[in-house]
């Protein structure tokens, strides 16, 4: 219906305009995305798009990447809430079309690690991680976030965020650094990100870590993928324990005065819903975690510990208000660097800090370099095929 914007029904475009060239929407190449996900793109196809077009998804302004008379490429705006929303395209002359309920924001699948297995592939010691919703569940291009600012690390092992492996990509660490892509390595320990065809190797259901040959596959440890709850492996009885509550630090036992990082992650098991508080009494510094449905919990200290010996206590409050106390445990923090207040590295994001005048240049250069890198990868694949 023309002129008044009256609705024609669910999923039916409503045309509002004047006397000519009324735009039409026929389809979207991607019509759903998870909530709170940024950087995802889609193409709106139709007819009579003209001038400096603008696009709104659910009332939020989208970034127009390109446009012509039959297609508009956009970056989908972020929405914190799920549900079906309208798509509105407005031509430069003010005429517009609305596709009611044409796009859906979905609640993202929870990122859950279900298990790990150790083996060998081509003579390399490999940890295979299985789970659900790990990487690329809502956005197939999510893996590229490891190659653009802020250079996200998708996998942490024993509290340490890993670089991605160059093995299998056709490039070396030096090659990638030449494209302004940090965070890669030619050597273990690292996780596999993409292959020589620029296809992600890390997926919604699996991730792989290339381990050093000396890695003890029987030792207790923990792994995090894309911000999932820590998965504890090799935990017979769960590490240091009392009545089903357990605790380890950066995947290692608290027995025998271990040497730990200044900003350590503690994890373990407890009754689902239990609140676990870890306190380092020497400073004192505390962190708190809640055990999930599988009984797994973790927390990272909010500030660095000073070098030296410290005493750790763990206090567990179960859902029925009963309590469990673990410890005291003695730990040692090595080094002589001053403490900092930087954010903890949980395996979700690794932020490179630049001086203020460089920030925009570095960010823009990295985006451009990623495009050049992907083009170079495709060229290499085509050369191999010819």
Secondary structure, DSSP 8 states (H G I E B T S, - for coil): --SS----STT-EEEE-SSS---EEEEES--EEETT--S-EEEEEEE---SS-EEEETTEE-EEEEE-SSEEEEE----SS-EEEEEEEE-TTS-EEEEEEEEEEE-----EEEEEEEEEETTEEEEEEEEES-SSSS-TTGGGGGSSTT----EEETTEE--EE-TTTT--HHHHHHTT--SEESSSSEE--B-TTS-BSS-SSEEEEEE-TT--TTS-EEEEETT---EEES-GGGSEEETTEEEEETTB-STT--EE-SS-EEEEE-STT-EEEEEETTTTEEEEEE--TTSEEEEE-SS---SEEEEEEEEEE-TTS-EEEEEEEEEEE-------------SS-------GGGHHHHHHHHHHHHHHHHHHHHHHHHHHH-
